[in-house]
């Protein structure tokens, strides 16, 4: 692999090619794209910094144009398209969404370094936050994973016995670890506990500080799967489809990472505050 400095000279982020529908398949462009996957964290962070700041007075259309990744958040808030030139505050009011919560989650998606302060967290609607997190879970389990599985199966079948079972194993392990956490732990343990707190009910059987200890690191499994797709499969096995599915997996991984940041920087401190105010 060439030195990092060589790739840092690339002024156009490789993600632009996918957004524009121009999927690179051959040549040095692919090398730059692959490097963007395995680059050190500092390099990747540069690619995800938000371009401009926004407030409740910013037009929602301008916000989405500035960072198109935020489009995927709208259904999770129950916000439909067709909002015209209305600003963020008005669109949130029209859809019964807490404006501060919407802005805060958009900030985390646009800038992974953003961390809300105590005063900002006091304005959060906890029921709205739980609704958003549950909607995100449905999106991952009912839309993203089935989409990836459908296309990944074509590659697994084309790989034969040498690589197919191994690729299938790493994907299944990745998916099961995600499901174990969000479906069986968050949905069945964490969220019911928070909902009880919001009703004024107190239990000593669980505390939110246990939540952080149950956040597992699945990056190693993901890296193994990506190594097979990009580095070890013969080059003539569905190269275009491998690039497309790799992009989908990395996009899902980034979304899940942002999801974890929302829980770490919004959910946990808000629940800790609830715990401290309970008798």
C-alpha positions as CSV (number, residue, x, y, z in Angstrom):
1,X,0.0,0.0,0.0
2,X,1.3,3.5,-0.8
3,X,1.9,6.1,1.9
4,X,-0.9,8.0,3.4
5,X,0.5,11.3,2.1
6,X,-0.2,10.1,-1.5
7,X,-3.9,9.7,-0.8
8,X,-4.3,12.9,1.2
9,X,-3.6,14.7,-2.1
10,X,-6.9,13.5,-3.4
11,X,-9.2,16.6,-3.2
12,X,-12.5,14.9,-4.2
13,X,-13.9,12.5,-1.6
14,X,-14.5,9.1,-3.1
15,X,-18.0,9.1,-1.7
16,X,-18.9,11.7,-4.3
17,X,-18.6,9.1,-7.1
18,X,-21.3,7.0,-5.4
19,X,-23.6,10.0,-4.7
20,X,-23.3,11.0,-8.4
21,X,-23.9,7.4,-9.6
22,X,-20.4,7.2,-11.0
23,X,-19.1,4.0,-9.4
24,X,-15.4,3.6,-9.9
25,X,-14.3,0.0,-10.7
26,X,-10.7,0.1,-11.9
27,X,-7.5,1.9,-11.5
28,X,-6.0,4.3,-8.9
29,X,-9.4,5.6,-8.0
30,X,-10.3,2.2,-6.4
31,X,-7.1,2.3,-4.5
32,X,-8.0,5.6,-3.0
33,X,-11.5,4.4,-2.2
34,X,-10.1,1.3,-0.5
35,X,-7.7,3.4,1.4
36,X,-10.6,5.5,2.7
37,X,-12.0,2.4,4.3
38,X,-8.9,1.3,6.1
39,X,-7.4,4.7,6.7
40,X,-6.4,5.8,10.2
41,X,-9.2,7.4,12.1
42,X,-7.9,10.9,11.8
43,X,-8.0,10.6,8.0
44,X,-11.6,9.3,8.1
45,X,-12.8,12.0,10.5
46,X,-11.8,14.7,8.0
47,X,-14.2,13.1,5.5
48,X,-17.1,13.3,8.0
49,X,-16.8,16.8,9.4
50,X,-19.9,19.0,8.7
51,X,-19.4,21.8,6.2
52,X,-21.5,24.5,7.7
53,X,-23.3,25.2,11.0
54,X,-27.1,25.1,11.2
55,X,-29.8,26.3,13.6
56,X,-33.6,26.0,14.0
57,X,-34.0,28.9,11.6
58,X,-32.1,27.0,8.8
59,X,-34.3,25.8,6.0
60,X,-34.6,22.1,6.2
61,X,-34.0,21.7,2.4
62,X,-30.7,23.6,2.8
63,X,-29.6,21.3,5.7
64,X,-30.3,18.2,3.6
65,X,-28.5,19.6,0.6
66,X,-25.5,20.4,2.8
67,X,-25.3,16.9,4.2
68,X,-27.3,14.3,2.2
69,X,-26.8,11.6,4.9
70,X,-29.4,13.4,7.0
71,X,-32.1,12.4,4.5
72,X,-32.2,8.9,6.1
73,X,-33.1,10.4,9.5
74,X,-36.4,11.9,8.3
75,X,-38.5,8.7,8.3
76,X,-37.2,7.9,11.8
77,X,-38.7,11.2,13.0
78,X,-41.9,10.7,11.0
79,X,-41.1,13.7,8.8
80,X,-42.4,13.3,5.2
81,X,-41.0,15.0,2.1
82,X,-42.8,18.0,0.6
83,X,-41.9,20.5,3.4
84,X,-41.2,23.3,1.0
85,X,-39.0,26.2,2.1
86,X,-39.9,25.9,5.8
87,X,-37.2,26.1,8.4
88,X,-36.2,23.3,10.7
89,X,-38.3,24.6,13.7
90,X,-41.5,24.9,11.6
91,X,-41.1,21.4,10.1
92,X,-40.5,19.9,13.5
93,X,-43.6,21.7,14.9
94,X,-45.7,20.5,12.0
95,X,-44.6,16.9,12.7
96,X,-44.7,17.0,16.5
97,X,-40.9,16.6,16.7
98,X,-38.8,18.1,19.5
99,X,-36.7,20.7,17.6
100,X,-33.7,20.5,20.0
101,X,-33.6,16.7,19.7
102,X,-33.7,16.9,15.9
103,X,-30.9,19.4,15.8
104,X,-28.8,17.5,18.3
105,X,-29.0,14.2,16.4
106,X,-28.3,16.0,13.1
107,X,-25.2,17.6,14.7
108,X,-23.9,14.1,15.7
109,X,-24.5,12.7,12.3
110,X,-22.8,15.7,10.6
111,X,-19.9,16.0,13.1
112,X,-18.8,13.0,15.1
113,X,-16.9,15.2,17.5
114,X,-20.1,17.1,18.6
115,X,-21.0,16.6,22.3
116,X,-24.1,18.4,23.7
117,X,-23.8,20.2,27.0
118,X,-25.9,19.8,30.1
119,X,-28.2,22.8,29.3
120,X,-28.9,21.4,25.9
121,X,-29.7,18.0,27.2
122,X,-32.2,19.4,29.6
123,X,-34.4,20.4,26.6
124,X,-34.6,16.9,25.2
125,X,-37.9,15.0,24.9
126,X,-37.0,11.6,26.2
127,X,-40.1,9.9,24.7
128,X,-39.1,11.4,21.4
129,X,-35.6,10.1,21.7
130,X,-36.8,6.6,22.5
131,X,-39.2,6.7,19.5
132,X,-36.3,7.8,17.3
133,X,-34.0,5.0,18.5
134,X,-36.7,2.3,18.0
135,X,-37.4,3.6,14.5
136,X,-33.6,3.3,13.8
137,X,-33.7,-0.3,14.9
138,X,-36.5,-1.1,12.6
139,X,-34.6,0.6,9.7
140,X,-31.5,-1.5,10.4
141,X,-33.3,-4.8,10.8
142,X,-36.1,-4.5,8.3
143,X,-34.4,-2.5,5.5
144,X,-30.6,-2.4,5.6
145,X,-29.7,-5.9,6.6
146,X,-32.2,-7.5,4.1
147,X,-30.8,-5.3,1.3
148,X,-27.2,-6.2,2.1
149,X,-28.0,-9.9,2.5
150,X,-29.8,-10.1,-0.9
151,X,-26.7,-8.7,-2.8
152,X,-24.1,-10.4,-0.6
153,X,-25.7,-13.8,-1.4
154,X,-24.9,-13.4,-5.1
155,X,-21.3,-12.9,-4.2
156,X,-21.3,-15.9,-1.8
157,X,-22.7,-18.1,-4.4
158,X,-20.1,-17.0,-7.0
159,X,-17.2,-17.6,-4.5
160,X,-17.6,-21.3,-4.3
161,X,-16.5,-23.4,-1.3
162,X,-13.1,-21.7,-0.9
163,X,-14.4,-18.3,0.2
164,X,-18.2,-18.5,0.3
165,X,-18.7,-20.2,3.7
166,X,-16.1,-17.9,5.3
167,X,-17.7,-14.8,4.0
168,X,-21.1,-16.0,5.1
169,X,-19.8,-16.8,8.6
170,X,-18.3,-13.3,9.1
171,X,-21.5,-11.6,7.9
172,X,-23.7,-13.8,10.1
173,X,-21.5,-13.1,13.1
174,X,-21.6,-9.4,12.4
175,X,-25.4,-9.3,12.0
176,X,-26.1,-11.5,15.1
177,X,-23.9,-9.3,17.3
178,X,-25.8,-6.2,16.1
179,X,-29.1,-7.9,16.7
180,X,-28.1,-9.2,20.1
181,X,-27.4,-5.7,21.3
182,X,-30.2,-3.6,19.7
183,X,-33.0,-6.2,19.7
184,X,-32.5,-8.4,22.7
185,X,-30.7,-5.9,25.0
186,X,-31.8,-2.4,24.2
187,X,-35.4,-3.3,23.2
188,X,-36.0,-5.8,26.0
189,X,-33.9,-4.4,28.9
190,X,-32.8,-0.8,28.5
191,X,-35.9,0.9,26.9
192,X,-38.4,-0.7,29.3
193,X,-36.2,0.5,32.2
194,X,-36.2,4.1,30.9
195,X,-39.9,4.0,30.2
196,X,-40.5,3.0,33.8
197,X,-38.3,5.8,35.0
198,X,-40.4,8.3,32.9
199,X,-43.5,7.0,34.7
200,X,-41.9,7.6,38.0
201,X,-41.3,4.0,38.7
202,X,-38.0,3.0,40.4
203,X,-36.1,-0.3,40.2
204,X,-32.8,-1.3,41.7
205,X,-32.3,-4.2,39.3
206,X,-30.7,-2.1,36.6
207,X,-28.7,1.1,36.2
208,X,-27.9,2.9,33.0
209,X,-24.1,2.8,33.7
210,X,-24.4,-1.0,32.8
211,X,-25.3,0.1,29.3
212,X,-21.8,1.2,28.3
213,X,-20.4,-2.2,29.4
214,X,-22.8,-4.0,27.0
215,X,-21.7,-2.0,24.0
216,X,-19.6,-4.5,22.1
217,X,-16.9,-3.8,19.6
218,X,-17.8,-5.5,16.3
219,X,-15.3,-3.7,14.2
220,X,-12.9,-6.6,14.1
221,X,-15.6,-8.9,12.6
222,X,-16.5,-6.2,10.1
223,X,-12.8,-5.7,9.1
224,X,-12.4,-9.5,8.5
225,X,-15.4,-9.5,6.2
226,X,-14.2,-6.4,4.3
227,X,-10.7,-7.9,3.9
228,X,-12.3,-10.9,2.2
229,X,-14.4,-8.8,-0.1
230,X,-11.7,-6.4,-1.1
231,X,-8.3,-8.1,-0.6
232,X,-8.6,-11.9,-0.9
233,X,-11.4,-12.8,-3.4
234,X,-10.1,-13.3,-6.9
235,X,-10.5,-10.1,-8.9
236,X,-12.8,-11.6,-11.5
237,X,-15.6,-12.5,-9.0
238,X,-18.3,-9.8,-9.4
239,X,-15.9,-6.8,-8.9
240,X,-18.6,-4.1,-9.4
241,X,-21.1,-5.8,-7.1
242,X,-18.3,-6.2,-4.4
243,X,-17.6,-2.5,-4.5
244,X,-21.3,-1.7,-4.2
245,X,-21.9,-4.1,-1.3
246,X,-18.7,-2.9,0.4
247,X,-20.0,0.6,0.2
248,X,-23.4,-0.5,1.7
249,X,-21.7,-2.3,4.6
250,X,-19.5,0.6,5.4
251,X,-22.5,3.0,5.2
252,X,-24.4,0.8,7.6
253,X,-21.4,0.6,9.9
254,X,-21.1,4.4,10.0
255,X,-24.8,4.7,10.7
256,X,-24.5,2.2,13.6
257,X,-21.5,4.2,15.0
258,X,-23.5,7.4,14.9
259,X,-26.3,5.5,16.6
260,X,-23.9,4.5,19.4
261,X,-22.8,8.1,19.7
262,X,-26.4,9.3,20.1
263,X,-26.9,6.7,22.9
264,X,-23.6,7.6,24.6
265,X,-23.9,11.4,24.4
266,X,-27.6,11.9,24.7
267,X,-29.4,8.9,26.0
268,X,-27.0,7.9,28.9
269,X,-26.6,11.4,30.4
270,X,-30.3,12.1,30.2
271,X,-31.1,8.8,31.9
272,X,-28.5,9.4,34.6
273,X,-30.2,12.7,35.3
274,X,-33.5,10.9,35.6
275,X,-32.0,8.4,38.0
276,X,-30.6,11.2,40.2
277,X,-33.9,13.0,40.4
278,X,-35.9,9.8,41.4
279,X,-36.5,9.4,45.2
